[in-house]
């Protein structure tokens, strides 16, 4: 049974991707702008992170008000060793291999599962279509649900 009856609910999206920083330097930032809802506007004319992910999820869930609110964004880094002929044996570089986005769920309890499904389906669609291009590098998606420990009664 799918039931969380505590006050504060969260959705954690773990996105794994594969890219090389020398060929797509803006990819992590474009993904950040998209997942955090920082799309192009008068205030941010150079933003390239469309689509506005929280707004699209709100539309897909047919909500009048916001259903998810981005709280945190973080890149997942992995140290990678590679050879540099002539300089030294190896060099270590922290390569981004994914991102974690924490959303606060603002909708009704009965719509929680559907919202998680819509998030997964929307990312899969963007990945499959390869548009915008920064979604094409996504390899895997995990949606983790939970609640604030402070809201759990004793």
The 8 nearest C-alpha neighbors of each residue, nearest first, counted from 0:
[[1, 2, 3, 112, 4, 109, 111, 108],
 [0, 2, 3, 112, 111, 109, 108, 4],
 [1, 3, 0, 4, 108, 109, 112, 111],
 [4, 2, 5, 1, 108, 146, 8, 145],
 [3, 5, 2, 6, 108, 8, 7, 151],
 [4, 6, 3, 150, 7, 151, 146, 8],
 [7, 5, 150, 8, 4, 146, 147, 151],
 [8, 6, 146, 147, 5, 150, 9, 104],
 [7, 9, 146, 104, 145, 103, 6, 147],
 [10, 8, 103, 145, 104, 146, 102, 144],
 [9, 11, 144, 102, 143, 101, 103, 12],
 [10, 12, 101, 143, 142, 100, 144, 102],
 [11, 13, 142, 100, 99, 141, 14, 10],
 [14, 12, 99, 141, 140, 98, 142, 11],
 [13, 15, 140, 98, 97, 139, 12, 99],
 [16, 14, 97, 139, 138, 137, 96, 140],
 [17, 15, 137, 138, 97, 136, 96, 14],
 [16, 18, 136, 96, 137, 138, 19, 15],
 [17, 19, 20, 136, 16, 23, 96, 22],
 [20, 18, 21, 22, 23, 17, 24, 94],
 [19, 21, 24, 23, 22, 18, 94, 25],
 [20, 22, 19, 23, 24, 18, 25, 26],
 [23, 21, 20, 19, 24, 18, 25, 26],
 [24, 22, 20, 26, 25, 21, 19, 18],
 [23, 25, 20, 26, 21, 22, 27, 19],
 [26, 24, 28, 23, 27, 29, 20, 30],
 [25, 27, 29, 28, 133, 23, 24, 30],
 [28, 26, 30, 29, 25, 31, 24, 74],
 [27, 29, 31, 25, 30, 26, 32, 48],
 [30, 28, 48, 26, 32, 31, 27, 47],
 [29, 31, 33, 27, 28, 32, 48, 34],
 [32, 30, 28, 34, 29, 33, 35, 27],
 [31, 33, 48, 37, 29, 35, 30, 34],
 [32, 34, 48, 30, 49, 36, 51, 31],
 [35, 33, 52, 31, 36, 32, 30, 51],
 [34, 36, 32, 69, 33, 37, 31, 52],
 [37, 35, 51, 33, 52, 34, 53, 38],
 [38, 36, 32, 35, 33, 51, 48, 39],
 [39, 37, 49, 51, 48, 46, 36, 32],
 [40, 38, 46, 44, 43, 45, 47, 37],
 [39, 41, 43, 42, 44, 38, 46, 45],
 [40, 42, 44, 43, 39, 45, 46, 38],
 [41, 43, 40, 44, 39, 45, 46, 38],
 [44, 42, 40, 39, 41, 46, 45, 38],
 [45, 43, 39, 40, 41, 46, 42, 47],
 [46, 44, 43, 47, 39, 40, 38, 42],
 [47, 45, 39, 43, 44, 38, 48, 37],
 [48, 46, 49, 29, 45, 39, 38, 32],
 [49, 47, 33, 29, 32, 38, 46, 30],
 [50, 48, 33, 38, 51, 47, 39, 32],
 [49, 51, 52, 33, 48, 38, 55, 36],
 [50, 52, 36, 49, 33, 38, 54, 53],
 [51, 53, 55, 34, 36, 54, 50, 33],
 [54, 52, 56, 55, 36, 51, 67, 57],
 [55, 53, 57, 52, 56, 51, 58, 36],
 [56, 54, 58, 52, 57, 53, 59, 51],
 [55, 57, 59, 53, 58, 54, 60, 52],
 [56, 58, 54, 60, 62, 55, 59, 66],
 [59, 57, 61, 55, 56, 60, 62, 54],
 [58, 60, 56, 61, 57, 55, 117, 62],
 [59, 61, 57, 58, 62, 56, 114, 117],
 [62, 60, 58, 59, 57, 63, 56, 64],
 [63, 61, 57, 64, 60, 58, 66, 65],
 [64, 62, 61, 65, 57, 58, 66, 60],
 [63, 65, 62, 66, 57, 106, 105, 61],
 [66, 64, 67, 57, 105, 62, 63, 68],
 [65, 67, 105, 106, 57, 104, 64, 68],
 [68, 66, 104, 105, 103, 102, 65, 53],
 [67, 69, 103, 102, 70, 104, 53, 66],
 [70, 68, 102, 35, 101, 71, 103, 67],
 [69, 71, 102, 101, 68, 103, 72, 100],
 [72, 70, 101, 100, 69, 73, 102, 99],
 [73, 71, 100, 99, 101, 31, 74, 98],
 [74, 72, 99, 98, 75, 100, 71, 31],
 [73, 75, 98, 97, 76, 95, 99, 72],
 [76, 74, 97, 98, 95, 96, 73, 77],
 [77, 75, 95, 94, 93, 96, 74, 78],
 [76, 78, 93, 94, 79, 95, 96, 75],
 [79, 77, 93, 92, 94, 91, 76, 80],
 [78, 80, 92, 91, 93, 77, 81, 94],
 [81, 79, 91, 90, 89, 92, 78, 82],
 [80, 82, 89, 90, 79, 91, 83, 92],
 [83, 81, 89, 88, 84, 90, 80, 87],
 [82, 84, 89, 86, 87, 88, 85, 81],
 [85, 83, 86, 82, 87, 88, 89, 81],
 [84, 86, 87, 83, 88, 82, 89, 90],
 [87, 85, 84, 83, 88, 89, 82, 90],
 [88, 86, 89, 83, 85, 84, 90, 82],
 [87, 89, 82, 83, 84, 86, 90, 85],
 [90, 88, 82, 81, 83, 87, 80, 91],
 [89, 91, 81, 80, 82, 92, 83, 88],
 [92, 90, 80, 79, 78, 81, 89, 93],
 [91, 93, 79, 78, 94, 80, 90, 81],
 [94, 92, 78, 77, 76, 79, 95, 91],
 [93, 95, 77, 76, 92, 78, 96, 79],
 [94, 96, 76, 75, 97, 74, 77, 93],
 [97, 95, 16, 75, 76, 15, 17, 94],
 [98, 96, 15, 75, 16, 14, 95, 74],
 [97, 99, 74, 75, 14, 73, 13, 15],
 [98, 100, 13, 73, 12, 72, 14, 74],
 [101, 99, 72, 12, 71, 11, 102, 98],
 [102, 100, 11, 71, 70, 10, 69, 12],
 [103, 101, 69, 10, 68, 70, 9, 67],
 [102, 104, 9, 68, 67, 8, 105, 10],
 [103, 105, 67, 9, 8, 106, 66, 102],
 [106, 104, 66, 67, 103, 65, 107, 68],
 [107, 105, 66, 104, 108, 110, 111, 67],
 [106, 108, 109, 110, 111, 105, 66, 104],
 [107, 109, 111, 110, 106, 3, 4, 2],
 [108, 110, 107, 111, 112, 113, 106, 2],
 [111, 109, 113, 108, 107, 112, 114, 106],
 [112, 110, 114, 108, 113, 109, 115, 107],
 [111, 113, 115, 114, 110, 116, 109, 1],
 [112, 114, 116, 110, 115, 111, 117, 60],
 [113, 115, 117, 111, 116, 112, 110, 118],
 [116, 114, 118, 112, 113, 117, 119, 111],
 [115, 117, 113, 119, 114, 118, 120, 112],
 [118, 116, 114, 120, 119, 115, 121, 113],
 [119, 117, 115, 121, 116, 120, 114, 122],
 [118, 120, 116, 122, 117, 121, 123, 115],
 [121, 119, 123, 117, 122, 118, 116, 124],
 [120, 122, 124, 118, 123, 119, 117, 125],
 [121, 123, 125, 119, 124, 120, 126, 118],
 [122, 124, 126, 120, 121, 125, 127, 119],
 [125, 123, 121, 127, 126, 122, 128, 120],
 [126, 124, 122, 128, 127, 123, 129, 130],
 [125, 127, 135, 134, 123, 129, 124, 128],
 [128, 126, 124, 129, 125, 123, 135, 130],
 [129, 127, 125, 130, 126, 124, 135, 131],
 [128, 130, 135, 126, 132, 127, 131, 125],
 [131, 129, 132, 128, 125, 134, 135, 126],
 [130, 132, 133, 129, 134, 125, 49, 135],
 [133, 131, 130, 129, 134, 135, 136, 126],
 [132, 134, 135, 26, 131, 136, 30, 29],
 [135, 133, 126, 132, 136, 137, 129, 131],
 [134, 136, 129, 126, 132, 133, 137, 127],
 [137, 135, 16, 134, 17, 133, 138, 18],
 [138, 136, 16, 135, 134, 15, 139, 126],
 [139, 137, 16, 15, 136, 17, 140, 14],
 [138, 140, 15, 137, 14, 141, 16, 13],
 [141, 139, 14, 13, 15, 142, 12, 138],
 [140, 142, 13, 12, 143, 14, 139, 119],
 [143, 141, 12, 11, 13, 144, 140, 10],
 [144, 142, 11, 10, 141, 12, 145, 13],
 [145, 143, 10, 9, 11, 142, 146, 8],
 [146, 144, 9, 8, 10, 143, 147, 11],
 [145, 147, 8, 7, 9, 148, 5, 144],
 [146, 148, 149, 150, 7, 8, 145, 151],
 [147, 149, 150, 151, 146, 152, 7, 145],
 [150, 148, 147, 151, 152, 146, 7, 6],
 [151, 149, 148, 147, 5, 6, 152, 7],
 [152, 150, 148, 149, 5, 153, 147, 146],
 [153, 151, 150, 149, 5, 148, 6, 4],
 [152, 151, 150, 149, 148, 5, 147, 4]]
